[in-house]
Amino acid sequence: KDLKNFYKKCVNDLGLNVIGLMCIPPNDGKEKTYFKEMSELSRLIGLKELSMGMSSDYLQAVKNHSTYVRIGSNIFGQRS
């Protein structure tokens, strides 16, 4: 609800250079819903970067305009 106000406060009052949003959704099988909402929020405030998606769901994240994905376990294998 307050993303626009929070973003404005970070940029205007705190002088932060916010370039994008990041999310790691809960492991409830609804990644598509979260990624779609994050993409809409990012567009709403005009950010260029969107970091979401991990090895198990990065394709869905990319379909929703993710510009950064975390695919370490696909590259390096599962953690022990």
Protein Blocks (a to p, Z undefined) as FASTA:
>chain_A
ZZmmmmmmmmmmnopacfbdcdddddehpmmmmmmmmmmmmmmnopabdceddfklmmmm
mmnopabdcfklmmnopaZZ
